[in-house]
Structures are given as C-alpha cells and as structure tokens.
Amino acid sequence: AYTSTVATTDTRGHYTLRLVPDTGSYDLHVRPVSRDAAVPEVVFERAIRTDEESTRSEVSQLLGRYPDPGELISVTLELQGPERLQDGLDWSGAQIRLEASVGKGTLRKRATVDDEGRVELELLPVRYDVQVVVPARSPLASERFCLDLTDASSDECRSLPPEPLTLTPKREVRGRITDPSGTSLRRGRLTFIPVGDDT
C-alpha cells in the first residue's frame, strides 16, 4: 500500500494526499516551505479520517484571520551596543528571531544580521515578539523586545520606524583559581552554568 503524508499547497492553497483506507485519523500540520514564506505553523487535530467509504474527500481548513501576503512591509532592524563598546563590535553570527500569533497558528522567522548589525525583513503587519540572539563570545547580552506593525499604539511595543536596539553589555567576572597551597591553577577550563534566581 502507498501512503503520502507530505504535500505542498499550490497558489490556491490546494493539496493532494493519498492515504491507505482504515488507517485511522490524521493530524494536519501546516508549515512554511522556506524561511521567507509568510506562512504560520498550524496543527489541525484529527483533520483527516480514512474510515470513509469514498476514495476521495475534500478537507478544507481555515487559518483564521490572516493578513493578505501582499501586505508585506519592508522593515530594517538595527542592533547596536552601548557607546563605549560600539567601535569594533563583531556582529557575525547574531540572529533575529521573530514570532507572532497569526490566525490559528504561529508565524516564525529567523534572519542573520550583516556586519553592521542590520537586517532587512519582509513582514506581515502583525505584532511580533522579537529575540536577538548573540554568540557566546559577544560582550553583549541577548535581548527580547516587541515590534508592532499594526495600527495599534502601545508604550510597551516598538512601532515603525523602529529605533536601533541597544543591547546590554554582559557583566565581566574576573577571578583566580588556586590549589590548597595557594598555587595558581594553570590552563583550567571554567564553565558557568545558570542555576536560576537565588533571591
């Protein structure tokens, strides 16, 4: 028997699957085919049943209230460090991760900033939770913020045009490791592991 459990929608949102009869119910997972696709991730539970007599069934699912993909907005996000660290910052490997509730699903996007700490994105006009992730070697800390591309105004959320986001510097820790006699430990590798809030 032949069963296909993966399909790609066409320009009208249509798809075709071939399922073996009487193999139970199937959840329908919707995901974008590429990072640039403005498609939310949605799970429709038990969307398809295979115990029907007909060899062909029409299954339509609504994504809910979903902006027209033609309404994409061009947005430039810029990262910067505090003035004392601004010169010579290495932005290689820093990422912008966006997440938004769209219709019945979640829209997720990722992008890597350029050498100047900037990234250009094409985004739907919705409200995003944005996470800036910097490499462990960076003197700056990762940050979270909100970006609202709707017409709603909020003091808690950035709107267009967004101001550059200044990342907070990490706290510098200096110390010394010795043995019981006071002799310095040479070439020891230290690992700091977060253990939560002790307060």
C-alpha positions in Angstrom: 0.0 0.0 0.0 1.1 3.5 -0.7 0.6 6.5 1.6 1.8 10.0 1.1 1.9 12.1 4.3 3.6 15.2 2.9 2.2 17.6 0.4 2.8 21.2 -0.8 0.0 23.6 -1.4 -0.4 25.3 -4.8 -1.1 29.0 -5.4 -4.7 28.5 -4.4 -3.9 26.6 -1.2 -4.9 23.2 -2.7 -3.1 20.0 -1.9 -3.5 16.2 -2.6 -2.6 13.4 -0.3 -3.0 9.6 -0.8 -3.8 7.6 2.3 -4.4 4.0 2.8 -8.1 3.3 3.9 -8.9 2.4 7.5 -5.5 3.6 8.9 -7.1 6.0 11.4 -7.3 9.7 11.8 -4.5 12.1 10.8 -3.5 15.5 12.3 -2.7 18.1 9.6 0.5 20.1 10.3 1.0 23.3 8.2 4.5 24.7 8.0 6.2 27.1 5.6 8.3 25.6 2.8 11.1 28.2 3.3 12.2 30.7 5.9 10.9 33.6 3.7 7.4 32.2 3.3 4.8 34.2 5.3 3.0 31.1 6.4 2.1 30.3 10.0 2.7 27.0 11.7 -0.7 25.4 12.5 -1.8 22.0 13.7 -5.4 20.9 12.8 -6.0 17.9 15.1 -7.8 14.9 13.5 -8.3 16.8 10.3 -8.4 13.8 8.1 -10.2 10.4 8.5 -9.6 7.3 6.5 -12.7 5.3 7.5 -15.0 6.9 4.9 -16.3 4.9 2.0 -15.4 7.4 -0.6 -12.0 7.2 -2.2 -11.9 11.0 -2.4 -12.6 13.6 0.2 -12.5 17.3 0.4 -10.9 18.7 3.5 -10.7 22.4 3.9 -9.2 24.2 6.8 -9.3 27.9 7.7 -6.2 29.6 9.1 -8.4 32.1 10.8 -7.9 35.9 10.4 -4.8 36.1 8.3 -3.3 39.2 6.6 -3.0 39.2 2.9 0.6 38.1 2.0 0.5 41.0 -0.5 0.5 43.4 2.5 4.1 42.6 3.4 6.0 45.5 5.0 9.7 46.2 4.4 11.4 46.6 7.8 15.1 47.3 8.7 16.1 46.3 12.2 19.4 47.6 13.6 21.4 46.5 16.6 24.0 48.5 18.5 26.0 48.3 21.7 26.5 50.9 24.3 28.6 53.8 23.2 31.7 52.6 25.0 31.6 49.3 23.1 30.2 50.5 19.8 33.5 50.6 17.9 34.8 47.3 16.7 31.8 45.1 17.6 31.7 41.8 15.8 28.1 41.1 14.7 28.9 37.9 12.9 26.6 35.1 14.0 24.0 37.4 15.6 20.4 36.4 14.8 17.0 38.0 14.9 14.1 35.6 15.7 10.6 36.7 15.3 7.4 35.0 16.5 3.8 36.2 16.0 0.3 34.8 16.5 -1.4 34.7 13.1 -4.9 33.3 12.7 -4.9 29.9 14.3 -1.2 29.4 14.1 2.2 30.9 14.9 4.4 32.7 12.4 8.2 32.2 12.9 11.0 33.8 11.1 14.8 33.9 11.5 17.4 36.2 10.0 21.1 36.8 10.4 22.3 40.4 10.7 25.0 41.8 8.5 28.5 43.1 9.6 26.9 46.4 10.6 24.3 44.8 12.8 21.4 45.3 10.4 18.8 43.1 8.8 16.1 43.8 6.2 12.9 41.8 6.5 9.6 41.5 4.7 6.9 41.1 7.4 3.2 40.8 7.7 1.5 43.7 9.6 1.1 41.9 12.9 2.6 42.1 16.4 5.9 40.3 16.9 7.9 39.0 19.8 11.5 39.5 18.8 14.5 37.8 20.3 18.0 39.0 19.5 20.5 36.1 19.9 24.2 36.9 20.0 27.1 34.3 20.1 28.6 33.4 23.4 31.8 35.2 22.6 30.0 38.5 22.3 30.4 41.1 25.1 26.7 41.9 24.7 23.7 40.0 26.1 20.8 38.6 24.1 17.6 40.7 24.3 13.9 40.4 23.8 11.5 43.1 22.6 8.2 43.7 21.0 7.6 45.0 17.4 4.0 46.1 16.5 3.4 46.6 12.7 -0.3 47.1 13.2 -2.1 50.4 13.6 -2.4 49.9 17.3 -0.3 52.1 19.5 1.4 50.8 22.7 4.0 52.1 25.0 5.3 48.6 25.5 5.9 47.8 21.8 8.1 49.4 19.2 6.4 50.7 16.0 7.7 51.8 12.7 10.3 53.1 12.1 11.9 51.2 14.9 14.8 52.8 16.7 18.1 50.9 16.8 18.1 48.4 19.6 20.9 48.9 22.1 22.0 45.6 23.6 23.1 45.4 27.3 26.7 44.6 27.9 27.4 41.3 29.8 28.8 41.6 33.3 32.6 40.9 33.4 33.8 38.5 36.0 37.5 38.2 37.0 38.9 35.8 39.5 41.7 33.3 40.4 41.7 29.6 40.9 44.3 28.1 43.3 45.0 24.8 44.9 45.1 24.4 48.7 48.7 25.6 48.9 47.8 28.8 47.0 49.4 27.8 43.7 47.6 29.1 40.7 45.8 26.6 38.6 47.1 26.7 35.1 45.2 26.0 31.9 42.0 25.2 33.7 38.8 25.4 31.7 35.9 27.1 33.5 32.2 26.6 32.7 29.5 28.9 34.3 26.1 27.1 34.4 23.0 29.2 35.2 21.1 27.8 38.3 18.2 30.3 38.5 17.4 33.1 40.8 18.7 32.7 44.3 16.8 35.6 45.8 
